[in-house]
């Protein structure tokens, strides 16, 4: 079993930045691919970025260049740095862990990000 806890969400102005954190714990947690997703009431949960234990990264094209995923294996924490935020980035952000890219076996509880002036 793997547990994930997101933090760092909140209210930010358009053009601002935010860093989300995902603390991963549990058996063999460090071996999982960890990915950030987001969901709004009118859209399905969508994969944004993923990173494996070795640091290989994958991004959704629409956020590449604005969002950066990183991983601190010593802290078992995965980060999502988000820059130049706009209202369309408003969503609940989830991190998920899976055995391979595209597969999620465990989810965190989510953290709300609201971009508004």
Secondary structure, DSSP 8 states (H G I E B T S, - for coil): -EEEEEE--EEE-TT--EEEEEEEEETTGGGSEEEEEEEETTEEEEEEEEE-TT--EEE-TTTBTTEEEEEETTTTEEEEEE-S--GGG-EEEEEEEESSTT--SEE---EEEEE--
